[in-house]
Amino acid sequence: MKIGEKLLKKLSKKYAPGQMLHQKFERYDISFKTDEEGNPVMLFIGNRDAQGRVRGERFVRVLIRDQDQNIIKDHWDAKGNS
């Protein structure tokens, strides 16, 4: 599974720092964890089970910054099933 443009646009926003957020996106349930700056850095996408966990794919965001804290690399890596 690839992350589509609509979902990437949603994940490029800032959210509450250090939180695990649960939302519905189109026909999928998504949960994502944010870093200390509010950037989503871990994503679970699929269907939520009875315990509230998302069963599906897991993605991790790679943010590489230079010395001035400018982002020089920003991409999502697929890490397999969750």
Protein Blocks (a to p, Z undefined) as FASTA:
>chain_A
ZZdfklmmmmmpccdehiacdddehjbccdddddfkopafbdcdddddfkopacdddddd
dddddfkopafbdcdddebjZZ
